[in-house]
Amino acid sequence: MSREEICNLIRVFFTEEFEIPAEKLVPEANLFTDLALDSIDALDMVGMLEARLDIEVREEDLKTIRTVRDVVDYICRKVEERGKA
């Protein structure tokens, strides 16, 4: 899965699931302060990522994810790691 495909997946998920306008989904947008997600939303996001991409998001990793870019970077790393396994 390419970085562009991952960005598109995130964009579609946030616009459909959380009704966030696509123009707000810039890389530096903070998930909590700019996009108004809460902890339940973060868990929903993790569930989607794990199910759609067959990855495991560890709790300690989740604590480091704050922006849209962080989400994309994290998924890219996990997909790459899975490919090497």
Secondary structure, DSSP 8 states (H G I E B T S, - for coil): --HHHHHHHHHHHHHHHS---GGG--TT-BTTTTS---HHHHHHHHHHHHHHHT----HHHHTT--BHHHHHHHHHHHHHHHHH-
